[in-house]
Each structure stands twice: as structure tokens, then as C-alpha cells.
Amino acid sequence: MSDLLAPGAVIGILGGGQLGRMLSVAASRLGFRCHIYDPSPQPPAGDVAAQVTTAQWDDTPALRAFAQSVDVITFEFENIPAATLDLLESLRPVRPGRQALAVSQDRVSEKEFLAGLGLRVAPFAPVTDAASLTAALARIGTPAILKTARLGYDGKGQARIMHPDQAEAALDAMQGAPAVLEGFVQFEREVSVIAARGVTGEVACYDPGENVHEDGILRTTTLPAQLTPSQHVDAVLLAGKILNALDYVGVMGVELFVAHDGLVVNEIAPRVHNSGHWTQAGCAVDQFEQHIRAVAGWPLGNGVRHMDVVMENLIGPDIDRVPELARVADVQIHLYGKGAARPGRKMGHVNRVIR
Ligand code: AMP
């Protein structure tokens, strides 16, 4: 365990949003200090981190100074430019590593990787222009969803095609970016598994949570998910298989569709995940501490759930409900310290424990 970071060490985090903020809090509980790197000024994580660098992803001197000031580097979002990683990796360990980022940054490579592991994914085809969309629709049929291959989140960069005559409008919505057409999965429910893998290869999975989305944004995660015992085992095992295949270090979110005849992997996120926030109230070691333990080379918590929990995101004006929520015993409130409560902006979340 020569990799084991001692308290007092500095963890560098790329991205300073709410995930970076909660990672910093968890790291400080373990005696670490965090250095946040984020292009935007006053990121939410800045309030709780020892140091913040405000610089662009291509600012070589700033990246170099950041790397030299930390012991290990992790990230809260997956769209880090390749050249940035090249530089950082040459100076300090980056966990999770390159392969997980490369696979998950592009929906086509992600699906090819998952299918290569023998896991089910929605039927898909790369789309770059009208001709390839026509060919993809001929093969996959409708309903289908056209998604930008890269840089999509919270349902952004997606267009549904219920009928072939909507193809042109869907392609326009991609604004010329490479895309992927996905067949529509008729799912009964959506669940996700938050899973972790340590530097020694140990794997710990949390129970699957059941997710409800509104307008492409996660609204609630409920534990336990309504799964049969065999679906539960399948979900956890496939998450472990993905982590092992990537020689992964850290926490990953694996989003699944539960279809009548089995589980279909929607996407993977190589980081702590919104649908894992319930672990803050439901488990002795939550996903944020788990991720920090993994990247610091520490042993993992076991992921056992001691409570049923409903996590609800506070989106945009939901923030006005905080005074009322604060009066409810058993509701754990997490606010992200963001300014304007714009529609669709994640301002915080609450974990309601169910006895
Ligand atoms: P994504 O950004 O890919 O996670 O998609 C956001 C949400 O859109 C998902 O959580 C699903 O509710 C829905 N969705 C995405 N892809 C599909 C699909 N192939 N079939 C059915 N629903 C989908």
C-alpha cells in the first residue's frame, strides 16, 4: 500500500461544481486538503477548499503549477480535454485514469466498449450528416433519440424522433456536431448503480437506486429500487465488470434501463454521480468519501445501506422551499452555494430518510 496518501496530503480536483464541493468536504473529513481547478470564477467548491485556481483548460503554466501543488488529481466531470490530461498525467497520478475518460467522453465509444463486454445497450449508429441519419433510421427505426456524441448532460443535446419526418429537425438540433442515433428502449424503470474500485482492485457497490427524470434532469432517486432479486444482482455484477475492465480507481455511476427482459446500460459516468447523493444519508461511507478513499489509495467502505432514502434535487426555484424543508425532521439538506436560481439549475438536494 505504498500508494496510501497520508492525512495532510493535497487532492487536486478538476471542476468546482457541487460534486467538487461535496468531494472537498469529504476529503477534509479525512484530513486532506483540496485544490480546485476551474475556469469559472467563484466555483461552488471554492467555499470549502483550501485552494482554488481559476484558469482555462489550456493554460499550461496554471495546469503545471496546479499539478505540482497536489499529490493526486481527480475530477468531477468527464469532459476534460485530452491535451490537459496529457500534461497533468505527466506530473501526477490522475484517478480514475485515461481509459475511463476516453470511453465515457464519446457515446459511440462508450456503447462499443459496453457491448464489447457483452452488456446490452440500446441499438445505436453514429450520425454525422443527413445521409448517415437516414441510414441509421432505416436500420433502427422509430421512436429513436438523436444525441450529440460528446458534451451532452442533463438531457441537453438530445432530440427525439417519433416519426421519420422529424429527422431533419433533430439533425438541426445537433448543430453540426457528431451524433449517435439510439433506438428507444421501452423501459419499466430507470435505476443506477454507484460503484467504487480501489487501487488494489477491491470493488464495493451501493444498492441500485431508482431514478425519475423530468425534462431530462434527475428529479428523485429512491432506495430501494423496485427490482427483483436477480435484477438487483445483475445490476451490481455488471457495474463491477465495467470497473474491472477499465482497471478503474474511484467511484462510477452506471445508469441502467430496466426492460421487461433484462437490463440495458444507458450510460456510465466516471465520477461521483447525482443519483448517488442518497448515500450521504443511507450509508456509513457515502459516495464522496468512497471516491476520496479510492483515489487516496485507502481501503473502501463497504457500501451497505442502513436506511431507505428518497433523494430529491432542488432545481431552480425549488430553492425557495428550503425554509419549509428545514422544518421537517429527518430531512438532510445540502445546498450548493450557487447564486441565481435559474430554471434547470441544480441548487441543492435533500435526503429524506424513511424508517
Ligand atoms: P441521457 O442523457 O443519455 O442519460 O438521457 C437522459 C434521459 O433520457 C434518460 O435518463 C432517459 O430517461 C431518456 N433516454 C435516453 N436515452 C434513451 C433511450 N435510448 N431510450 C429511452 N429513453 C432514453
Boltz pocket constraint, residues with backbone or C-beta under 6 A from the ligand:
constraints:
  - pocket:
      binder: B
      contacts: [[A, 122], [A, 145], [A, 152], [A, 153], [A, 154], [A, 155], [A, 156], [A, 182], [A, 183], [A, 184], [A, 185], [A, 186], [A, 190], [A, 213], [A, 216], [A, 255], [A, 266], [A, 267]]
      max_distance: 6.0
